[in-house]
Amino acid sequence: MSAGKGFIAIAALIFGRWHPVGTTLACLLFGATEALQLRIQALGANIPYQFLVMLPYAIAILALVSKTGKSVTPKALGLPYFPENRDR
């Protein structure tokens, strides 16, 4: 059911600065743009549907460009988790 939305999911993580609340708000923003493009199509606007389908991706790219260099990835990203090696 992802239908190519993996890029938007990664963009939501970066735009939300890897924080659950920020990522949730970013997902709501990108979901709203998805709903907006469907609503505009349903209203019968004189815009080619390809541009409307492109709208969520364009918003994701604009969001990432606005956060260039401001998002710091977690230090443990990509490291395997071993319970016996965690700090106590």
Secondary structure as GFF3:
##gff-version 3
##sequence-region A 1 88
A	DSSP	alpha_helix	6	15	.	.	.	ID=ss1
A	DSSP	alpha_helix	20	43	.	.	.	ID=ss2
A	DSSP	alpha_helix	49	66	.	.	.	ID=ss3
A	DSSP	three_ten_helix	83	85	.	.	.	ID=ss4
###
